[in-house]
Amino acid sequence: MGANMAILIFFGIIDVLLIYGISLYNHLVSVKHAVSKAWANIGVLLKQRHDELPKLVEVCKQYK
């Protein structure tokens, strides 16, 4: 009876560690995607700013 209990405890610990590892991996993947999305948003904002610059220069020239 003691050996069976030890085996059950061992497999219980293995299960908990496995579930923790899977959960940690999923969290890291979601963080990686969030960082990638944030950089993509920065790229979009920089492109929009770059596209607006000639218009701003033209308005400044017209003001003179």
VMD Tcl script that draws the C-alpha trace (Angstrom):
set ca {
  {0.00 0.00 0.00}
  {2.87 2.40 0.73}
  {4.48 1.76 -2.66}
  {1.21 2.43 -4.49}
  {0.78 5.71 -2.63}
  {4.35 6.75 -3.49}
  {3.75 6.01 -7.17}
  {0.53 8.01 -7.15}
  {2.26 10.95 -5.48}
  {5.13 10.71 -8.00}
  {2.76 10.76 -10.98}
  {0.75 13.55 -9.37}
  {3.87 15.68 -9.08}
  {4.82 14.87 -12.69}
  {1.31 15.88 -13.82}
  {1.49 19.19 -11.94}
  {4.92 19.97 -13.41}
  {3.72 19.07 -16.91}
  {0.65 21.28 -16.62}
  {2.81 24.11 -15.25}
  {5.27 23.73 -18.13}
  {2.50 23.81 -20.74}
  {0.92 26.84 -19.09}
  {4.27 28.65 -18.96}
  {4.97 27.87 -22.62}
  {1.54 29.16 -23.69}
  {2.06 32.35 -21.71}
  {5.48 32.94 -23.27}
  {4.05 32.41 -26.77}
  {1.26 34.91 -26.09}
  {3.82 37.44 -24.78}
  {5.92 36.91 -27.93}
  {2.88 37.60 -30.12}
  {1.98 40.69 -28.07}
  {5.50 42.09 -28.51}
  {5.38 41.39 -32.24}
  {2.02 43.13 -32.50}
  {3.33 46.14 -30.56}
  {6.31 46.51 -32.93}
  {3.97 46.22 -35.92}
  {1.84 49.03 -34.49}
  {4.93 51.18 -34.07}
  {5.86 50.48 -37.69}
  {2.42 51.57 -38.86}
  {2.62 54.79 -36.87}
  {6.07 55.57 -38.25}
  {4.87 54.97 -41.81}
  {1.87 57.24 -41.28}
  {4.15 59.95 -39.92}
  {6.48 59.52 -42.90}
  {3.56 59.78 -45.32}
  {2.29 62.98 -43.68}
  {5.64 64.77 -43.71}
  {5.48 66.04 -47.34}
  {2.01 67.43 -46.71}
  {3.27 69.28 -43.65}
  {6.19 70.73 -45.62}
  {3.79 71.88 -48.36}
  {1.50 73.60 -45.82}
  {4.50 75.35 -44.27}
  {5.65 76.56 -47.69}
  {2.18 77.93 -48.44}
  {2.13 79.80 -45.13}
  {5.17 81.90 -46.06}
}
mol new
graphics top color blue
foreach p $ca { graphics top sphere $p radius 0.5 }
foreach p [lrange $ca 0 end-1] q [lrange $ca 1 end] { graphics top cylinder $p $q radius 0.2 }
display resetview
